[in-house]
Amino acid sequence: MVTMSTYAGPHFALMKRKVEILVLSDLHLGSYGCRADDLLTYLRNISPEKVVLNGDIIDIWAFNKKYFPKAHMRVVKKLLKWSAKLPVYYITGNHDEALRRYSPARLGDLRLVDQLSLTIDGRRHWFLHGDIFDATMKNAKWLAKLGGHGYDLLIRINHLVNVTLAFFGRPRMSFSRRIKNRVKSAVNFISDFEQTMAEIALHGGHEVVVCGHIHQPRIGTVTTPNGAVEYLNSGDWIENLSALEYNKGRWSLYLHEAWTEHMSSPPHRKLRVHGSRPDDTSVEPAYVVPMHGRA
């Protein structure tokens, strides 16, 4: 369990939280959908010891020299600053696949790789973006790129809708999240992706698989005919604004919007971050939620 600092008014001072391992994916810097300002708020309030950037950090597919806002550049500078003093692993994804021609490579503590195996507290972890096991990416790349452009357009329309909703004091909504949750083929795709990742991880002798790609943050256990694997997905910074954090033998899932809601709540309320321990058997997502009535 990780406990956030309590809220102390509009001009609060928040001590940087220590995070042993931070996993971020699908930032899509350079795209219109990237929530870079929210991401910067998060990055400035944590102090990681090791960082894994798990693919689609810079969106080369959507890159346009006319569009790379200052907030996006500040994120890049923050990550580079970290890489000067602590290990940072940059794992390539499909939207930044152009970097794969240069991997593996190393510049100081910044390592560029296509996948990564780490033993953490005695458990073998496999980190990869996950796109190489996406049938659409493998067999119909043109379709994946077309879908990517359609997704960008949907996000831009969604942004305009949310600006209007905010003006009228209404909560934000996510078009793509609703589509994913309601369309059976999308639900089946996510389930198949998780199952595939778990099976391949087991075959490689890993106990934990950590990925991104599908923009579905989750911590859970996936059971296969050959055994069970802990499955972790760090989500994205377009819709879910999520990250994975590892502290004291436990993975937890950070959701920025829950944190923001918590920080604007009344004083003396703490935030509990729910996560996964090695003996967890739940297959449900572990979300960051404010817990009321706790000291």
Contacts in CASP RR format, 6 or more apart in sequence:
PFRMAT RR
TARGET T0000
AUTHOR 0000-0000-0000
METHOD contacts of the structure
MODEL  1
MVTMSTYAGPHFALMKRKVEILVLSDLHLGSYGCRADDLLTYLRNISPEK
VVLNGDIIDIWAFNKKYFPKAHMRVVKKLLKWSAKLPVYYITGNHDEALR
RYSPARLGDLRLVDQLSLTIDGRRHWFLHGDIFDATMKNAKWLAKLGGHG
YDLLIRINHLVNVTLAFFGRPRMSFSRRIKNRVKSAVNFISDFEQTMAEI
ALHGGHEVVVCGHIHQPRIGTVTTPNGAVEYLNSGDWIENLSALEYNKGR
WSLYLHEAWTEHMSSPPHRKLRVHGSRPDDTSVEPAYVVPMHGRA
1 250 0 8 1.000
1 252 0 8 1.000
1 272 0 8 1.000
1 273 0 8 1.000
1 274 0 8 1.000
2 17 0 8 1.000
2 245 0 8 1.000
2 247 0 8 1.000
2 252 0 8 1.000
2 272 0 8 1.000
2 273 0 8 1.000
3 270 0 8 1.000
3 271 0 8 1.000
3 272 0 8 1.000
3 273 0 8 1.000
4 17 0 8 1.000
4 259 0 8 1.000
4 262 0 8 1.000
4 270 0 8 1.000
4 271 0 8 1.000
4 273 0 8 1.000
5 12 0 8 1.000
5 14 0 8 1.000
5 15 0 8 1.000
5 17 0 8 1.000
6 267 0 8 1.000
6 268 0 8 1.000
6 269 0 8 1.000
6 270 0 8 1.000
7 262 0 8 1.000
7 263 0 8 1.000
7 264 0 8 1.000
7 265 0 8 1.000
7 266 0 8 1.000
7 267 0 8 1.000
7 269 0 8 1.000
8 267 0 8 1.000
9 267 0 8 1.000
12 263 0 8 1.000
14 45 0 8 1.000
16 44 0 8 1.000
16 45 0 8 1.000
16 46 0 8 1.000
16 47 0 8 1.000
17 45 0 8 1.000
17 46 0 8 1.000
17 47 0 8 1.000
18 46 0 8 1.000
18 47 0 8 1.000
18 49 0 8 1.000
18 247 0 8 1.000
19 46 0 8 1.000
19 47 0 8 1.000
19 48 0 8 1.000
19 49 0 8 1.000
19 245 0 8 1.000
19 246 0 8 1.000
19 247 0 8 1.000
20 48 0 8 1.000
20 49 0 8 1.000
20 50 0 8 1.000
20 245 0 8 1.000
20 246 0 8 1.000
20 247 0 8 1.000
20 248 0 8 1.000
21 48 0 8 1.000
21 49 0 8 1.000
21 50 0 8 1.000
21 51 0 8 1.000
21 52 0 8 1.000
21 120 0 8 1.000
21 244 0 8 1.000
21 245 0 8 1.000
21 246 0 8 1.000
22 46 0 8 1.000
22 48 0 8 1.000
22 50 0 8 1.000
22 51 0 8 1.000
22 52 0 8 1.000
22 243 0 8 1.000
22 244 0 8 1.000
22 245 0 8 1.000
22 246 0 8 1.000
23 51 0 8 1.000
23 52 0 8 1.000
23 54 0 8 1.000
23 127 0 8 1.000
23 210 0 8 1.000
23 232 0 8 1.000
23 234 0 8 1.000
23 243 0 8 1.000
23 244 0 8 1.000
23 245 0 8 1.000
23 246 0 8 1.000
24 51 0 8 1.000
24 52 0 8 1.000
24 53 0 8 1.000
24 54 0 8 1.000
24 57 0 8 1.000
24 234 0 8 1.000
24 237 0 8 1.000
24 243 0 8 1.000
25 53 0 8 1.000
25 54 0 8 1.000
25 55 0 8 1.000
25 56 0 8 1.000
25 57 0 8 1.000
25 129 0 8 1.000
25 211 0 8 1.000
25 212 0 8 1.000
25 213 0 8 1.000
25 234 0 8 1.000
25 235 0 8 1.000
25 236 0 8 1.000
26 55 0 8 1.000
26 56 0 8 1.000
26 212 0 8 1.000
26 213 0 8 1.000
26 215 0 8 1.000
26 234 0 8 1.000
26 235 0 8 1.000
26 236 0 8 1.000
26 237 0 8 1.000
26 238 0 8 1.000
27 34 0 8 1.000
27 36 0 8 1.000
27 39 0 8 1.000
27 53 0 8 1.000
27 56 0 8 1.000
27 57 0 8 1.000
27 58 0 8 1.000
27 75 0 8 1.000
27 236 0 8 1.000
27 237 0 8 1.000
28 34 0 8 1.000
28 56 0 8 1.000
28 59 0 8 1.000
28 62 0 8 1.000
28 95 0 8 1.000
28 236 0 8 1.000
28 237 0 8 1.000
28 238 0 8 1.000
29 36 0 8 1.000
29 57 0 8 1.000
29 58 0 8 1.000
29 59 0 8 1.000
29 68 0 8 1.000
29 72 0 8 1.000
29 75 0 8 1.000
29 76 0 8 1.000
30 58 0 8 1.000
30 59 0 8 1.000
30 62 0 8 1.000
30 63 0 8 1.000
30 64 0 8 1.000
30 67 0 8 1.000
30 68 0 8 1.000
30 69 0 8 1.000
30 72 0 8 1.000
31 59 0 8 1.000
31 62 0 8 1.000
31 152 0 8 1.000
31 155 0 8 1.000
31 238 0 8 1.000
32 62 0 8 1.000
32 67 0 8 1.000
32 152 0 8 1.000
32 155 0 8 1.000
32 156 0 8 1.000
32 159 0 8 1.000
33 152 0 8 1.000
33 155 0 8 1.000
33 156 0 8 1.000
33 159 0 8 1.000
33 238 0 8 1.000
34 59 0 8 1.000
34 72 0 8 1.000
34 237 0 8 1.000
34 238 0 8 1.000
35 237 0 8 1.000
35 238 0 8 1.000
35 241 0 8 1.000
36 69 0 8 1.000
36 71 0 8 1.000
36 72 0 8 1.000
36 74 0 8 1.000
36 75 0 8 1.000
36 237 0 8 1.000
37 71 0 8 1.000
38 237 0 8 1.000
38 241 0 8 1.000
38 256 0 8 1.000
38 260 0 8 1.000
39 75 0 8 1.000
39 237 0 8 1.000
39 241 0 8 1.000
39 256 0 8 1.000
40 71 0 8 1.000
40 74 0 8 1.000
40 75 0 8 1.000
40 78 0 8 1.000
41 256 0 8 1.000
42 241 0 8 1.000
42 243 0 8 1.000
42 254 0 8 1.000
42 256 0 8 1.000
42 259 0 8 1.000
43 75 0 8 1.000
43 78 0 8 1.000
43 79 0 8 1.000
44 78 0 8 1.000
46 245 0 8 1.000
48 82 0 8 1.000
48 86 0 8 1.000
49 86 0 8 1.000
50 86 0 8 1.000
50 87 0 8 1.000
50 88 0 8 1.000
50 89 0 8 1.000
51 79 0 8 1.000
51 82 0 8 1.000
51 83 0 8 1.000
51 86 0 8 1.000
51 87 0 8 1.000
51 88 0 8 1.000
51 89 0 8 1.000
52 88 0 8 1.000
52 89 0 8 1.000
52 91 0 8 1.000
52 116 0 8 1.000
52 127 0 8 1.000
52 210 0 8 1.000
53 79 0 8 1.000
53 88 0 8 1.000
53 89 0 8 1.000
53 90 0 8 1.000
53 91 0 8 1.000
54 91 0 8 1.000
54 127 0 8 1.000
54 128 0 8 1.000
54 129 0 8 1.000
54 210 0 8 1.000
54 211 0 8 1.000
54 212 0 8 1.000
54 234 0 8 1.000
55 90 0 8 1.000
55 91 0 8 1.000
55 92 0 8 1.000
55 93 0 8 1.000
55 95 0 8 1.000
55 96 0 8 1.000
55 129 0 8 1.000
55 212 0 8 1.000
55 213 0 8 1.000
56 93 0 8 1.000
56 94 0 8 1.000
56 95 0 8 1.000
56 96 0 8 1.000
56 129 0 8 1.000
56 212 0 8 1.000
56 213 0 8 1.000
56 236 0 8 1.000
57 79 0 8 1.000
57 90 0 8 1.000
57 96 0 8 1.000
58 76 0 8 1.000
58 95 0 8 1.000
58 96 0 8 1.000
59 95 0 8 1.000
59 96 0 8 1.000
60 95 0 8 1.000
60 96 0 8 1.000
60 97 0 8 1.000
60 98 0 8 1.000
60 99 0 8 1.000
61 94 0 8 1.000
61 95 0 8 1.000
61 145 0 8 1.000
61 148 0 8 1.000
62 95 0 8 1.000
62 149 0 8 1.000
62 152 0 8 1.000
79 88 0 8 1.000
80 110 0 8 1.000
82 88 0 8 1.000
83 107 0 8 1.000
83 108 0 8 1.000
83 109 0 8 1.000
83 110 0 8 1.000
84 108 0 8 1.000
84 109 0 8 1.000
85 109 0 8 1.000
86 109 0 8 1.000
87 109 0 8 1.000
87 111 0 8 1.000
88 109 0 8 1.000
88 110 0 8 1.000
88 111 0 8 1.000
89 111 0 8 1.000
89 113 0 8 1.000
89 116 0 8 1.000
89 127 0 8 1.000
90 99 0 8 1.000
90 110 0 8 1.000
90 111 0 8 1.000
90 112 0 8 1.000
90 113 0 8 1.000
91 113 0 8 1.000
91 114 0 8 1.000
91 115 0 8 1.000
91 116 0 8 1.000
91 127 0 8 1.000
91 128 0 8 1.000
91 129 0 8 1.000
92 99 0 8 1.000
92 100 0 8 1.000
92 103 0 8 1.000
92 112 0 8 1.000
92 113 0 8 1.000
92 114 0 8 1.000
92 129 0 8 1.000
93 100 0 8 1.000
93 129 0 8 1.000
93 130 0 8 1.000
93 131 0 8 1.000
93 213 0 8 1.000
94 129 0 8 1.000
94 131 0 8 1.000
94 134 0 8 1.000
94 137 0 8 1.000
94 144 0 8 1.000
94 213 0 8 1.000
97 131 0 8 1.000
99 112 0 8 1.000
100 114 0 8 1.000
102 112 0 8 1.000
103 112 0 8 1.000
103 113 0 8 1.000
103 114 0 8 1.000
104 111 0 8 1.000
104 112 0 8 1.000
104 113 0 8 1.000
104 114 0 8 1.000
105 111 0 8 1.000
105 112 0 8 1.000
106 112 0 8 1.000
114 128 0 8 1.000
115 126 0 8 1.000
115 127 0 8 1.000
115 128 0 8 1.000
116 126 0 8 1.000
116 127 0 8 1.000
116 128 0 8 1.000
117 124 0 8 1.000
117 125 0 8 1.000
117 126 0 8 1.000
117 127 0 8 1.000
117 206 0 8 1.000
118 124 0 8 1.000
118 125 0 8 1.000
118 127 0 8 1.000
119 125 0 8 1.000
120 208 0 8 1.000
120 246 0 8 1.000
120 249 0 8 1.000
121 249 0 8 1.000
123 207 0 8 1.000
123 208 0 8 1.000
123 278 0 8 1.000
124 205 0 8 1.000
124 206 0 8 1.000
124 207 0 8 1.000
124 208 0 8 1.000
125 206 0 8 1.000
125 207 0 8 1.000
125 208 0 8 1.000
125 209 0 8 1.000
125 210 0 8 1.000
126 201 0 8 1.000
126 204 0 8 1.000
126 206 0 8 1.000
126 208 0 8 1.000
126 209 0 8 1.000
126 210 0 8 1.000
127 210 0 8 1.000
127 211 0 8 1.000
128 209 0 8 1.000
128 210 0 8 1.000
128 211 0 8 1.000
129 211 0 8 1.000
129 212 0 8 1.000
129 213 0 8 1.000
130 193 0 8 1.000
130 197 0 8 1.000
130 211 0 8 1.000
130 212 0 8 1.000
130 213 0 8 1.000
131 137 0 8 1.000
131 213 0 8 1.000
132 138 0 8 1.000
133 193 0 8 1.000
133 196 0 8 1.000
133 197 0 8 1.000
133 200 0 8 1.000
134 144 0 8 1.000
134 193 0 8 1.000
134 213 0 8 1.000
136 143 0 8 1.000
136 144 0 8 1.000
137 144 0 8 1.000
151 176 0 8 1.000
154 175 0 8 1.000
154 176 0 8 1.000
155 176 0 8 1.000
155 238 0 8 1.000
155 239 0 8 1.000
157 175 0 8 1.000
158 173 0 8 1.000
158 174 0 8 1.000
158 175 0 8 1.000
158 176 0 8 1.000
161 173 0 8 1.000
161 175 0 8 1.000
162 172 0 8 1.000
162 173 0 8 1.000
165 171 0 8 1.000
165 172 0 8 1.000
165 173 0 8 1.000
166 172 0 8 1.000
172 257 0 8 1.000
174 239 0 8 1.000
176 215 0 8 1.000
176 239 0 8 1.000
177 239 0 8 1.000
177 240 0 8 1.000
179 186 0 8 1.000
180 186 0 8 1.000
180 187 0 8 1.000
180 190 0 8 1.000
180 216 0 8 1.000
181 187 0 8 1.000
189 214 0 8 1.000
190 214 0 8 1.000
190 216 0 8 1.000
193 213 0 8 1.000
193 214 0 8 1.000
194 218 0 8 1.000
194 222 0 8 1.000
194 231 0 8 1.000
194 233 0 8 1.000
195 222 0 8 1.000
195 224 0 8 1.000
197 209 0 8 1.000
197 211 0 8 1.000
197 222 0 8 1.000
197 229 0 8 1.000
197 231 0 8 1.000
198 209 0 8 1.000
198 222 0 8 1.000
198 223 0 8 1.000
198 224 0 8 1.000
198 228 0 8 1.000
198 229 0 8 1.000
198 231 0 8 1.000
199 224 0 8 1.000
199 226 0 8 1.000
200 209 0 8 1.000
201 207 0 8 1.000
201 208 0 8 1.000
201 209 0 8 1.000
201 229 0 8 1.000
202 224 0 8 1.000
202 226 0 8 1.000
202 227 0 8 1.000
202 229 0 8 1.000
203 226 0 8 1.000
206 229 0 8 1.000
207 229 0 8 1.000
207 230 0 8 1.000
208 229 0 8 1.000
208 230 0 8 1.000
208 231 0 8 1.000
208 232 0 8 1.000
209 229 0 8 1.000
209 230 0 8 1.000
209 231 0 8 1.000
209 232 0 8 1.000
210 232 0 8 1.000
210 233 0 8 1.000
210 234 0 8 1.000
210 244 0 8 1.000
211 232 0 8 1.000
211 233 0 8 1.000
211 234 0 8 1.000
212 233 0 8 1.000
212 234 0 8 1.000
212 235 0 8 1.000
212 236 0 8 1.000
214 233 0 8 1.000
214 235 0 8 1.000
215 235 0 8 1.000
215 236 0 8 1.000
215 238 0 8 1.000
215 239 0 8 1.000
215 240 0 8 1.000
216 233 0 8 1.000
216 235 0 8 1.000
216 240 0 8 1.000
217 233 0 8 1.000
217 234 0 8 1.000
217 235 0 8 1.000
217 236 0 8 1.000
217 240 0 8 1.000
217 242 0 8 1.000
217 253 0 8 1.000
217 255 0 8 1.000
217 285 0 8 1.000
218 231 0 8 1.000
218 232 0 8 1.000
218 233 0 8 1.000
218 235 0 8 1.000
218 253 0 8 1.000
218 285 0 8 1.000
218 286 0 8 1.000
219 230 0 8 1.000
219 231 0 8 1.000
219 232 0 8 1.000
219 233 0 8 1.000
219 244 0 8 1.000
219 251 0 8 1.000
219 252 0 8 1.000
219 253 0 8 1.000
219 275 0 8 1.000
219 276 0 8 1.000
219 285 0 8 1.000
219 286 0 8 1.000
220 230 0 8 1.000
220 231 0 8 1.000
220 232 0 8 1.000
220 276 0 8 1.000
220 280 0 8 1.000
220 282 0 8 1.000
220 283 0 8 1.000
220 284 0 8 1.000
220 285 0 8 1.000
220 286 0 8 1.000
221 228 0 8 1.000
221 229 0 8 1.000
221 230 0 8 1.000
221 231 0 8 1.000
221 280 0 8 1.000
221 281 0 8 1.000
221 282 0 8 1.000
221 283 0 8 1.000
222 228 0 8 1.000
222 229 0 8 1.000
222 231 0 8 1.000
222 283 0 8 1.000
223 283 0 8 1.000
230 251 0 8 1.000
230 276 0 8 1.000
230 278 0 8 1.000
230 280 0 8 1.000
232 244 0 8 1.000
232 251 0 8 1.000
232 276 0 8 1.000
234 242 0 8 1.000
234 243 0 8 1.000
234 244 0 8 1.000
235 242 0 8 1.000
235 243 0 8 1.000
236 242 0 8 1.000
240 255 0 8 1.000
241 255 0 8 1.000
241 256 0 8 1.000
241 257 0 8 1.000
242 253 0 8 1.000
242 254 0 8 1.000
242 255 0 8 1.000
242 256 0 8 1.000
243 253 0 8 1.000
243 254 0 8 1.000
244 251 0 8 1.000
244 252 0 8 1.000
244 253 0 8 1.000
244 254 0 8 1.000
245 251 0 8 1.000
245 252 0 8 1.000
245 253 0 8 1.000
245 254 0 8 1.000
245 273 0 8 1.000
246 252 0 8 1.000
249 277 0 8 1.000
249 278 0 8 1.000
250 275 0 8 1.000
250 276 0 8 1.000
250 277 0 8 1.000
251 275 0 8 1.000
251 276 0 8 1.000
251 286 0 8 1.000
252 273 0 8 1.000
252 274 0 8 1.000
252 275 0 8 1.000
252 276 0 8 1.000
252 286 0 8 1.000
252 288 0 8 1.000
253 273 0 8 1.000
253 274 0 8 1.000
253 275 0 8 1.000
253 285 0 8 1.000
253 286 0 8 1.000
253 287 0 8 1.000
253 288 0 8 1.000
254 273 0 8 1.000
254 288 0 8 1.000
255 287 0 8 1.000
255 288 0 8 1.000
258 271 0 8 1.000
258 287 0 8 1.000
258 288 0 8 1.000
258 289 0 8 1.000
258 290 0 8 1.000
259 271 0 8 1.000
259 288 0 8 1.000
261 290 0 8 1.000
262 269 0 8 1.000
262 271 0 8 1.000
262 290 0 8 1.000
265 290 0 8 1.000
269 290 0 8 1.000
269 292 0 8 1.000
269 293 0 8 1.000
269 294 0 8 1.000
270 291 0 8 1.000
270 294 0 8 1.000
270 295 0 8 1.000
271 288 0 8 1.000
271 289 0 8 1.000
271 290 0 8 1.000
271 291 0 8 1.000
272 289 0 8 1.000
272 290 0 8 1.000
272 291 0 8 1.000
272 294 0 8 1.000
273 288 0 8 1.000
274 286 0 8 1.000
274 287 0 8 1.000
274 288 0 8 1.000
274 289 0 8 1.000
275 286 0 8 1.000
276 282 0 8 1.000
276 286 0 8 1.000
END
